[in-house]
Amino acid sequence: MTPRKAQPPDGGYGWVVVMSAFIIMGLTTAVLKNFGLFFLEIQSHFGVLTSTTSWVTSTTIAVFHLLAPAASALTLRFSQRVVIIVGGLLTSSGVLLASLDLSLPWLYFSLGILQGTGFAFSWLPANSMVSHYFVRWRPIAIAIASAGESVFAFSFSPFFQWLIETYGWQGALLIIGGLQLNICVCGALMRPLHTRETKDEAHDGDAAAPSPERKTLFQCALLRKPELCLYFAFAILSAAGIFIPPLFMVPFSNSLGIEKYWSASVLSVLALADLLGRLACGWLANMRLMRNLQLLTMVTALYGVVLLLLPVSYNYWVVVVFTSLYGFLFGCTVAIHITAIVDIVTLEGFDNGLGLFMLFRSVGGFVGPPAAGWLVDHTSGYSSAFYLSGLCLVFSAFFVVLVDRLIQRRKAAEARTEQAIDQEELTGKKITVA
């Protein structure tokens, strides 16, 4: 008797899981995307360089990604529900402790380490649950869940700006930390798929789920896949580029003479365009008009080009146009880059594959913002940060092309092998009959 996951419902309670993940995305990554509103306040409060302040966000991103494999392992040992609830408590605790305003290193610990750990324990299990609840509608389900980041970021931009001006950045963090306790409520709604006993040892495609022991052993085997290793190179470069623009968008707008509330509205425009990009790309991927990796290559390359052109902006409306394009393509990229992992390692290796993907992304996420901050300090302008971001994304698209070619070559070789086996069996039958 072999324990297997229940058949994914492809709907039903799965949509409750999607909406719970939607809120979790909003209370984790949407908060991180709006940290640019706190950036200048914290920098002015402590009187430090741009690169020094950047380490707060950089530490959060690095811990978030570094602990993703640990979050994956804990979901196998316990359940997604338990890990998400713990993640919600850690996230809220980190932000609440940051509001005490003890020192800048204290922010590295509270916002960086504690909040980053909470993000890892909340974000990854939520995405894992959505992937396991859906097969046919997986691309659009993941797109809807990830859209929570955009919807919340759209409303958080003016809300956070109002909180900062009304209560100061310390009071704003106190309120945000209280809101993030709702992650625990969403985690409680993440009902695991029940296992069932079956004598059927045949593979059930996406419906089959390996035992925890097999998943743990399979994690090392994944590293022997050349296409996955190339995808990790994409993860590093794309992360270095993705996390730079949200951090410097508000300071860049302020440097053009745009007022604070209008600068904050740029983040709202970004979030709205991001939402449209996620839903559009999820819908397009679900139609299967092209391979996921082909689509990812296209949108990532265009994303990088737009960021390279963004510094030519000279007033609010030009910034809005470029921000809309950048936000839409960002949404397209993040809507498909997780789904593409299933194409590389299948659903059987998805949990571990996603954990490793996040681990390698931590390198880019940790290095990108401080490197951009260093360039800003030495060039006395924010344009260099966007140039660095754009170049990283354009180069990352090259590795996706290589991954797609390797996968297509592997599938072609498997098809030829199956054809040869079928022909051999057919020939053998004819000889037996003769």
VENCORGI-V865552 format. One record per helix or strand of 3 or more residues. SS is the DSSP state (hx for helix, st for strand). FROM is the first residue (numbers start at 1). LEN is the number of residues. If there is no record, write none. Layout:
SS,FROM,LEN ; SS,FROM,LEN
This chain:
st,2,4 ; hx,14,20 ; hx,36,11 ; hx,50,17 ; hx,68,10 ; hx,80,19 ; hx,104,30 ; hx,138,42 ; hx,182,7 ; st,195,4 ; hx,205,3 ; hx,212,11 ; hx,226,30 ; hx,260,28 ; hx,292,19 ; hx,316,21 ; hx,339,7 ; hx,347,33 ; hx,383,51
